[in-house]
Amino acid sequence: MEATRSPGSVFRNRGFALFWASQSVSFLGTQITYVALPLTAVVVLHATPMEAGLLGALESLPFLLFGLFVGVLVDRRARRPILIAANLIRFAALAWIPAAYALDSLTVPQLLVVTFVVGTMTVFFEISYMSYLPGLVGRDRLMEANGKLQASASTAEVAGPGIAGGLIGILSAPAVIAVDAVSYLVSALALTRMPADTAPPADPDAEGKKSVWASLREGFSLVGRTPLLRWCTIAVFFLSLFFSSVMAVYFLYLVREAGLSSAAVGLIVAVGSVGGLLGALLSERLTARLGVGPTLIGAVALPAFGFLLLSTVDGNSLGAAVLAGVATFIGFFGIPVWDVTVISFRQAITPEHLQGRVNATVRSISWGTLALGSLMGGALATTLGLRETIVLSAIGLFVPSLIVLVSPVRRMRELEHPAESEAEPNPVG
């Protein structure tokens, strides 16, 4: 597979335009489930705080369990068939929830199993698409392509929860999950029309003879000796840990502690997610104007301020709903700025035959930590309370900003695209 290099927008690349369109549909469905699934657990099945934390953990735990090994597989196989298979399995798994609800047999354990299966397939999809994208658009268009995808995801974050809230008011939370199931089917069908790729090893014979552990060490090695990747990976550990701790109890907090309705929660998330959309749209401009280091420091500090503000929300009133929306807006703004910048650099600096393993190494740490953070959030809420969990997690979210502040990353002004994995970025641009 060779990238189509054309002037103007990256959308002139037909393969990317099709991929973006299929992902946009999937993003919208995912955001609807993001609201509908926890509300199914909390409102329909009366899940406990610990069960809610476990539900959040099982979504990302597969990255910790399987991510590194999936990275090796992705570096030894064509990526497009993996993308298609992952979406088909996610479709089938999510379709079970509305079917079981219609049969009056849905239980919390079933939700947990479905969440784990969908999370496992997300591991395959995320690592494969990150490794597939550089060959599709070319490394010189990665920042633009990732920005477009992130903007689409953020738009879905704005529209999805509001749509979910409206649909849940008409139907039910389990029935609404069918929308997400169909979105994965549509995405899978679109991917069959994408340009085919091939297995990417630089030396297929040598790669095939390596043990899995030897292959894994190559990915760890590149991350370890590249300053931006190394320090940002350390920072993202704490970002994932405390952010997922907040999100594990976010819906419980708004419904049970603040006393807001399910429809109001959907609208709050939608309003707050405008911050995520603006962050995605402005990420490239902020990086160009402020430099990589200052942008990353500010981006990861915002969630801490936002969720500290969220901890003050109380009462089912218009003022409380507006305050929760503003807090979520602030909390979500910095995440896409961080993601677009770091992911683009990682894809650009990594040789083609190591894309799967390097993406898997960082993704396994970041997403695997989401599982630990969700469990931590559930445990803290059980022992201390929902509001106290929000406060402690918000304070913890200042840690990643401090890590970037004291690291060499703070001096970086622009991203470079070294041709060899041994090369390191110039911290002063």
Buried (B, 14 or more C-beta within 10 A) or exposed (E): BEBBEEEEEBBEBEBBBBBBBBBBBBBBBBBBBBBBBBBBBBBBBEBBBBBBBBBBBBBBBBBBBBBBBBBBBBBBBBBBBBBBBBBBBBBBBBBBBBBBBEEEEBEBEBBBBBBBBBBBBBBBBBBBBBBBBBBBBBBEBBBBBBBBBBBBBBBBBBBBBBBBBBBBEEBBBBBBBBBBBBBBBBBBEBBEEBBEBEBBBEEEEEBEEBEEEEBBBBBEBBBEEBBBBBBBBBBBBBBBBBBBBBBBBBBBBBBBBBBBBBBBBBBBBBBBBBBBBBBBBBBBEBBEEBBBBBBBBBBBBBBBBBBBBBBBBBEEBEEBBEBBBBBBBBBBBBBBBBBBBBBBBBBBBBBBBBBBBBBBBBBBBBBBBBBBBBBBBBBBBBEEBBBEBBBBBBBBBBBBBBBBBEBBBBBBBEBBBBEEBEEBBEBEE
